[in-house]
């Protein structure tokens, strides 16, 4: 589907449906960001393991 065709279809929707499309697009964009953040967090865990796993910081594990 071409961009122009999609835009025309969206323009033809009633205002309440356009609001739903906007919400859905925001959801999709947010979901992708969340996946990237989670992946980056998982990838960084080994690098921080030595810093996180030490006796001085063990007190924080119980919070």
N, C-alpha and C positions, 0 to 999 in steps of 0.2 A: 504494500500500500504506500502510495506517495504521501509526502508530508502535506501537500495542498489538499489532497482528498480527505485526510484525517481531520485537518483544520476545518474544512467545510462541513464534515459530519458533526463535529463538536459545535460549530456555530448554529447548526440546525436544531440542536437540543434546547429544551426549555431551561430556564435559569437554574432550577433546582437540580436538574441532571448535570448541568455544567459544573455546579458546585461538587457533585459526586465525582465527576471526572477529575477535578482539581485535587480533591482529597485522595483519590486513588493514586494519582501520579505522585503526590507527596509521599504516600505510603510506600510506593515502590522505590522512590529515591532514598527514603529513610532506611528501608530494609536493606538495601545494598550497602549503605554506610555502616549499618550495624554488623553485617557479615564481615566487612573489611576490618572493622575495629576488633571484632572477636578474633579474627585470624591473626591480626598483628599482635594482640595480647598473648595468644597461644605461642606465637613464634618468639616472643620476647621472654617467656618464662625461663628457659634455660639460662639466658644471660643474666637474669636477676636472681637465680636460685642461690648463688653463693652469698648474695647480699641479704636475701630474705631468710635463709636458713642458718641462723646463728643464735647462740645462747642469749646474747644481749637483747635480741628482738623477739625472743620466744614469748615474752609477756604479752605482746600484741596479738599472738595467735589465739588467745583466750577471749578477745573482745568480740 
